[in-house]
Amino acid sequence: MKDPLAIGLGALTCGTGLGGGTIVTGLALVRSLERHVSAASYEEIAGDPVIVATLAGLAVAATFSWRRTAPLDNLWQRGVIGAMSAVGAVLVAFIGWPVDRLLHIPGLIVWAVASFIIGGTGSAWALKGSRDDALRE
């Protein structure tokens, strides 16, 4: 018997971690670009990579959480988990702001790697919950 709680929480963690890691990676790239481009041209090009990274992170979060909730029968639950993981990805990126201020680019890189690791762990959790022998009676 499948474990719907493990599937849902694992998919939420997967989407949040992978989506947040994608956004934070984009922010780290923009911060490193800031050091190599003059201030006048930086303000013209900096907005686009941040928006692209944010949209990519939201898409990654929703897609991975939707895929990991495939064993659930209820489409409403799958959609809610996908939306919640997108919001979680944005929250992970917001936590990246004080990390950036305190630890700068190396801190952002560590934060992104940690987010990807947590996302991978959530994916494994969801896959384990989707096995037929997940709940032993």
C-alpha positions as CSV (number, residue, x, y, z in Angstrom):
1,M,0.0,0.0,0.0
2,K,1.3,3.4,-0.9
3,D,2.0,6.1,1.6
4,P,0.3,9.3,0.5
5,L,1.8,11.4,3.2
6,A,5.3,10.5,2.2
7,I,4.5,11.1,-1.4
8,G,3.1,14.5,-0.7
9,L,5.7,15.7,1.7
10,G,8.5,14.3,-0.4
11,A,7.2,15.9,-3.5
12,L,6.8,19.2,-1.7
13,T,10.4,19.0,-0.4
14,C,11.7,18.0,-3.8
15,G,10.0,20.9,-5.6
16,T,11.0,23.4,-3.0
17,G,14.6,22.4,-2.8
18,L,15.2,22.0,-6.5
19,G,13.3,25.2,-7.4
20,G,14.9,27.2,-4.7
21,G,18.3,25.9,-5.6
22,T,17.7,27.0,-9.2
23,I,16.7,30.5,-8.2
24,V,19.6,30.9,-5.8
25,T,22.0,29.6,-8.5
26,G,20.7,32.4,-10.8
27,L,21.2,34.9,-8.0
28,A,24.8,33.7,-7.4
29,L,25.5,34.1,-11.2
30,V,24.1,37.6,-11.1
31,R,26.2,38.5,-8.1
32,S,29.4,37.2,-9.8
33,L,28.5,39.1,-12.9
34,E,28.3,42.2,-10.9
35,R,32.0,42.0,-10.2
36,H,33.0,41.8,-13.9
37,V,30.7,44.4,-15.5
38,S,30.7,48.2,-15.1
39,A,28.0,49.7,-12.9
40,A,26.3,51.5,-15.8
41,S,25.9,48.4,-18.0
42,Y,25.2,46.1,-15.0
43,E,21.9,47.8,-14.2
44,E,20.7,47.3,-17.8
45,I,21.4,43.6,-17.9
46,A,21.0,42.5,-14.2
47,G,17.2,42.4,-14.1
48,D,16.8,39.9,-16.9
49,P,18.8,37.0,-15.4
50,V,17.1,37.4,-12.1
51,I,13.6,37.2,-13.7
52,V,14.7,34.3,-15.8
53,A,16.2,32.4,-12.8
54,T,13.0,33.1,-10.8
55,L,10.7,31.8,-13.6
56,A,12.9,28.8,-14.2
57,G,12.9,28.0,-10.4
58,L,9.1,28.3,-10.3
59,A,8.8,26.0,-13.3
60,V,11.3,23.5,-11.8
61,A,9.5,23.5,-8.5
62,A,6.0,22.9,-10.0
63,T,7.2,20.3,-12.5
64,F,9.2,18.2,-10.1
65,S,6.5,18.2,-7.4
66,W,3.9,17.4,-10.0
67,R,5.9,14.5,-11.3
68,R,6.6,13.1,-7.8
69,T,2.9,13.2,-6.9
70,A,1.9,11.1,-9.9
71,P,1.0,8.1,-7.7
72,L,-1.7,10.2,-6.0
73,D,-5.1,9.8,-7.5
74,N,-6.4,13.2,-6.6
75,L,-5.5,15.9,-9.1
76,W,-6.4,18.7,-6.7
77,Q,-3.8,17.4,-4.2
78,R,-1.2,17.3,-6.9
79,G,-1.9,20.8,-8.0
80,V,-1.9,22.2,-4.4
81,I,1.4,20.5,-3.7
82,G,2.8,21.9,-7.0
83,A,1.7,25.5,-6.0
84,M,3.0,25.1,-2.5
85,S,6.4,24.0,-3.7
86,A,6.6,27.0,-6.0
87,V,5.9,29.3,-3.0
88,G,8.5,27.3,-1.0
89,A,11.1,27.8,-3.7
90,V,10.6,31.6,-3.5
91,L,10.9,31.4,0.3
92,V,14.2,29.5,-0.1
93,A,15.4,32.3,-2.4
94,F,14.3,35.0,0.1
95,I,16.4,33.2,2.7
96,G,19.3,33.5,0.3
97,W,19.3,37.3,0.8
98,P,20.7,37.3,4.3
99,V,23.0,34.5,3.3
100,D,24.3,36.7,0.5
101,R,24.8,39.7,2.9
102,L,26.6,37.7,5.5
103,L,28.6,35.2,3.4
104,H,28.6,36.7,-0.1
105,I,28.9,34.5,-3.2
106,P,30.4,31.5,-1.5
107,G,27.5,31.5,0.9
108,L,25.0,31.6,-2.0
109,I,26.8,28.7,-3.6
110,V,26.6,26.6,-0.4
111,W,23.0,27.6,0.0
112,A,22.2,26.5,-3.6
113,V,24.0,23.2,-3.2
114,A,22.2,22.5,0.2
115,S,18.9,23.3,-1.5
116,F,19.6,20.8,-4.3
117,I,20.6,18.1,-1.8
118,I,17.4,18.6,0.2
119,G,15.4,18.5,-3.1
120,G,17.1,15.2,-4.0
121,T,16.3,13.8,-0.6
122,G,12.7,14.8,-0.9
123,S,12.6,13.1,-4.3
124,A,13.9,9.9,-2.8
125,W,11.3,10.2,0.0
126,A,8.5,10.6,-2.5
127,L,9.7,7.6,-4.5
128,K,10.0,5.5,-1.5
129,G,6.4,6.4,-0.4
130,S,5.1,5.5,-3.9
131,R,6.2,1.9,-3.6
132,D,3.4,-0.7,-3.1
133,D,5.1,-1.9,0.1
134,A,5.6,1.6,1.7
135,L,2.9,1.0,4.4
136,R,3.3,-2.3,6.0
137,E,0.2,-3.5,7.8
